[in-house]
Amino acid sequence: MCGRFALTLPPEAMEALFEAEAGDLPPTPRYNICPTQDIAVVVTHDDARHITPMRWGFLPRWYKSPTDGPLLINARAETLAEKPAFREAARARRCLIPASGFFEWTASAGRGKYPWYIHPASGDVLAFAGVWQSWRGPDGQRLVTAAIVTTAANKALEEVHHRMPVILAPGDWPLWLGEAGKGAAALMQPAPEDLLIRHRVSRAVNGLKAEAGPELLEPVDQEGGGPDSGTAV
């Protein structure tokens, strides 16, 4: 699962990295991106890549309002092509969602949940696999929405959480975006074991409105037991 993430890359750097033209994106850096907020999404149309804002929380076409059913922030890779909510998007509306890292939580008996910040060991930006949907309500309201595709965690991450985002290498971006033929389903695999590292961060990030500065990503001392901080994922 991926329920929060961070993005510190400025739009011009994203344009260069993804070879795309950026629209009016939410300002960065962002240290605690939450569901229902707008996120930067890379799509391909008219033979060109674009980076555009979309609401994080996929809305199936049959929803009569944004709150008409569960908030679909993630889409399971194992059922992506079968679930009515996602199967059309899985074929025709795939996207990349840039992230500097993401958060997961482990529970400590009697002491609540403690967050981890999980990020690439190389310092590079991650590209999550995503799907998107243009939704229009009965009253004419229109929202362009997206979900992050998740898969089973790799062995290094499974002690923190049993799911992880599908993370795509740059060489796989054209196939996922529909630029390089068929076969994108084969990309929905756990990340390489050595791709990510993690460290404990402050429980201040637990708040949905915690949009403070880079201190949200800084390591903190081990609290409440569980896996050691500052370790490879």
C-alpha positions in Angstrom: 0.0 0.0 0.0 1.0 3.6 -0.5 -1.0 6.1 1.5 1.4 9.1 1.7 4.5 10.2 -0.2 6.8 13.1 -0.8 8.0 14.9 -3.9 10.8 17.5 -3.7 11.7 17.7 -7.4 10.8 21.1 -9.0 8.7 21.1 -12.2 11.6 22.0 -14.5 13.6 19.1 -13.2 10.6 16.8 -13.7 10.3 18.1 -17.3 14.0 17.2 -18.0 13.8 13.8 -16.3 10.6 12.6 -18.0 11.1 14.5 -21.3 7.7 16.0 -20.8 6.0 19.4 -20.7 4.7 20.4 -17.3 1.3 22.1 -16.8 0.2 24.0 -13.7 1.4 21.7 -11.0 1.2 21.9 -7.2 4.3 23.7 -5.9 7.2 21.6 -4.6 8.8 20.6 -2.4 6.0 18.6 -0.8 6.8 16.5 2.3 3.5 14.8 3.1 1.3 14.3 0.1 -2.1 12.9 1.2 -5.1 11.3 -0.6 -7.5 13.7 -2.3 -4.8 16.2 -2.9 -3.6 17.0 -6.4 -0.4 15.2 -7.5 1.9 15.4 -10.5 1.2 12.7 -13.1 3.0 11.9 -16.3 0.9 10.9 -19.3 1.4 10.4 -23.0 -1.1 11.8 -25.6 -0.7 13.1 -29.1 2.7 11.5 -29.2 4.1 13.6 -26.5 4.5 13.4 -22.7 2.9 15.8 -20.4 3.0 16.3 -16.6 -0.4 17.3 -15.3 -2.1 17.7 -12.0 -4.7 15.0 -11.0 -6.6 14.3 -7.8 -5.1 11.3 -5.9 -8.1 9.0 -5.5 -9.5 7.3 -8.5 -13.2 7.8 -9.2 -15.0 5.1 -11.2 -17.4 6.4 -13.8 -20.4 5.1 -11.9 -19.7 7.2 -8.8 -22.4 9.9 -8.5 -20.1 12.1 -6.3 -16.5 11.9 -5.1 -17.7 10.3 -1.9 -20.1 7.8 -3.4 -17.8 4.9 -2.6 -14.4 3.9 -1.2 -11.5 6.2 -1.9 -9.4 4.3 -4.4 -5.9 5.6 -3.9 -4.3 2.3 -4.8 -5.0 -0.4 -7.4 -3.8 -3.9 -6.9 -1.6 -5.2 -9.7 -3.0 -8.7 -9.4 -6.5 -7.6 -10.2 -5.9 -4.4 -12.2 -7.0 -5.8 -15.5 -10.1 -7.5 -14.0 -11.7 -5.0 -11.6 -14.5 -3.0 -13.2 -13.2 0.2 -11.6 -9.7 -0.2 -13.2 -9.8 -2.5 -16.2 -10.4 0.1 -18.9 -7.7 2.4 -17.4 -5.3 -0.5 -17.2 -5.5 -0.9 -21.0 -5.7 2.7 -22.1 -4.9 5.2 -19.3 -1.7 4.3 -17.6 0.6 7.0 -16.1 3.7 7.6 -14.0 3.5 9.3 -10.6 6.8 10.9 -9.6 7.9 10.6 -5.9 11.0 11.2 -3.9 9.9 8.6 -1.3 6.9 7.2 0.5 5.8 6.4 4.0 4.7 3.2 5.7 3.9 2.5 9.4 4.7 -0.2 11.9 2.7 -0.7 15.1 4.2 -0.9 18.5 2.2 -2.5 21.3 0.4 0.1 23.3 2.3 3.0 21.7 0.6 3.5 18.4 2.0 3.5 14.9 5.5 4.7 13.9 6.3 6.0 10.4 9.1 5.0 8.1 10.3 7.1 5.2 11.3 4.8 2.3 13.3 6.2 -0.5 15.8 5.2 -3.3 19.3 4.5 -2.0 20.7 6.3 -5.1 18.8 9.5 -4.2 17.0 9.4 -7.6 13.3 10.1 -8.1 10.9 7.2 -8.1 8.3 6.7 -10.8 5.2 4.8 -9.5 3.0 3.0 -11.9 -0.4 4.5 -12.0 -3.8 4.6 -13.8 -6.0 7.6 -14.3 -9.6 8.4 -15.0 -11.6 11.5 -16.1 -14.7 11.5 -14.0 -17.8 13.6 -14.5 -20.6 13.8 -12.0 -24.4 14.1 -12.7 -24.2 17.9 -11.9 -21.4 18.4 -14.5 -18.5 18.4 -11.9 -15.3 17.1 -13.6 -12.3 15.6 -11.8 -9.2 14.0 -13.4 -8.2 11.3 -10.9 -5.4 8.8 -10.4 -4.4 5.7 -8.3 -1.0 4.2 -7.6 -0.6 0.5 -8.7 0.7 -1.7 -5.8 2.1 -5.2 -5.7 3.4 -7.6 -3.1 6.3 -6.2 -1.1 9.8 -7.5 -1.8 11.6 -9.5 0.9 13.4 -6.4 2.2 10.2 -4.4 2.7 7.8 -7.0 3.8 8.7 -6.7 7.5 7.4 -3.1 7.3 4.3 -3.7 5.0 3.1 -6.5 2.8 2.4 -4.2 -0.1 4.5 -1.7 -2.0 4.1 0.6 -5.0 5.1 -0.7 -8.4 8.2 1.2 -9.2 9.3 1.5 -12.8 12.8 1.9 -14.1 13.4 4.6 -16.8 13.8 2.0 -19.5 10.3 0.7 -18.7 8.5 4.1 -18.8 7.7 3.9 -22.6 6.0 0.5 -22.3 3.9 1.5 -19.3 2.9 4.8 -20.9 1.7 2.9 -24.0 4.5 4.3 -26.2 6.2 0.9 -26.9 3.5 -1.7 -27.8 2.0 -4.3 -25.5 3.3 -6.2 -22.5 3.0 -3.6 -19.7 1.5 -6.2 -17.3 4.9 -7.9 -17.0 6.2 -4.7 -15.4 4.0 -5.0 -12.3 6.6 -6.7 -10.1 8.2 -5.9 -6.7 11.2 -3.5 -6.8 14.7 -4.9 -6.7 15.9 -5.7 -3.2 18.6 -3.1 -3.2 16.6 -0.2 -4.7 15.2 1.3 -1.4 16.4 2.3 2.0 14.4 3.4 5.0 14.6 5.3 8.3 12.3 6.3 11.1 10.7 9.7 10.9 8.7 11.8 13.4 5.1 10.9 14.1 4.3 14.4 13.1 3.9 13.0 9.6 0.9 11.0 10.9 -1.3 14.1 10.7 -3.1 14.5 7.3 -2.4 18.3 7.6 1.2 18.0 8.4 2.7 20.0 5.6 5.8 21.3 7.4 9.3 21.4 6.0 12.0 18.9 5.4 12.2 18.0 9.0 9.3 15.5 8.3 11.8 13.4 6.3 14.7 13.6 8.8 15.7 10.5 10.7 14.7 10.2 14.4 15.8 7.8 17.1 14.2 4.4 17.3 10.9 4.4 19.1 8.6 1.7 20.2 10.6 -1.3 18.9 10.2 -2.9 15.5 12.9 -3.0 12.7 16.0 -0.9 13.2 16.0 2.6 11.8 18.5 3.6 9.1 18.5 0.3 7.4 18.2 -1.0 3.9 14.7 -1.8 3.0 
